[in-house]
Amino acid sequence: MDLPRFKYHPDPVATGSVKASEVQCACCRQVRGYIYTGPVYATAELDESLCPWCLADGTAHEKFAASFVDEAGVGGYDQWDAVPAEVVAEVAHRTPGFTGWQQEQWWTHCGDAAEFLGVAGYAELQEYGEEAVAFIRAAFSEESDLQGQELDDAFQEFDRDHGPTAYVFRCRHCHKLGGYWDCH
């Protein structure tokens, strides 16, 4: 069975937000071969118990008042492009989220939410290319006040599993890479 398509999270299996599983979905009560592994904000305990189909069609949000991304985090708490309320709702209520060290944010650009590509350490940022490296490095430099060799050394310590970690996105319109970083 093909996974549903998520406009703002094109490969949730590769990012680890969805995994193969024989767990029965708490929403539709079906075993579909995949389960969502990212954050769920709801009063019910729903960790690793919702299928991607119930996220995609909004059923999980409707049944449990569940969100998968903090609505205020779409646009980085107003630090990036503002987006229409419908976009915020689609990202927060019908898109697989991801787990970060601190409260997750969703990068926005060109008046729309961007596609989440994944978490990255220094090695993975190199694979995304110079544009991603430059964007995250500049954000890290600005927030850390490090410069020169100190900045270079600290930036090379980025690690997808142990932090500091980058969260990489691609604009759906101009294809620019961007995102943010955080650590525990």
Residue, then its C-alpha position, 0 to 999 in steps of 0.5 A: m500500500d502506497l503511503p499518502r502524499f504529504k505536501y510539506h513532508p515528502d519522505p516521512v519514512a526517510t526522516g524517521s517520522v513514519k516507520a514500518s509497523e504492524v501496530q493497529c492504528a488507534c484512530c481507524r483501527q486498521v493495521r496498515g503496515y506503517i505508523y507515525t513516530g513523531p510528536v503528538y500533541a493531544t490529551a490522549e496518549l497516542d505515541e506510535s499509535l496513529c497511521p499516516w492515512c489518519l494524519a493525512d486526511g485529518t481524521a486523527h486531528e478531528k477524533f483526538a484534537a491532535s496536532f503534530v506540529d505546534e501551530a505557532g512554530v509554523g513560521g518559527y514563532d513569527q521569525w520567518d514568512a507569514v503563511p495563510a491559516e490554511v497552511v498552518a492547519e495543514v502542517a499542524h493537523r495533517t502533516p507528520g511532524f518531527t522530533g527536535w531537541q527543543q520545541e520544533q519549528w517549521w521553516t517558511h519561505c515565499g509565503d508558504a510552509a517549506e518541505f521538511l527534508g530531515v535532521a542533519g549533523y555536519a556530515e549530512l549538511q555537507e550532503y545537502g550542499e553548500e546552500a544548506v551549509a551556508f544557511i545553517r552556519a549563518a544562523f548558528s554564527e548569529e545565535s552563538d556569537l562565535q567567529g573564525q576558528e571557534l565557529d568552524d570548530a563548533f560547527q563541525e560538532f553538529d550531530r544529528d543524534h547528539g546535537p547541536t542538530a540542523y533541521v533542513f527544509r526546502c522552499r516549495h516555490c524557489h527551492k531554496l534550502g533553509g531551516y534552523w538548528d538547536c541543541h539540548 
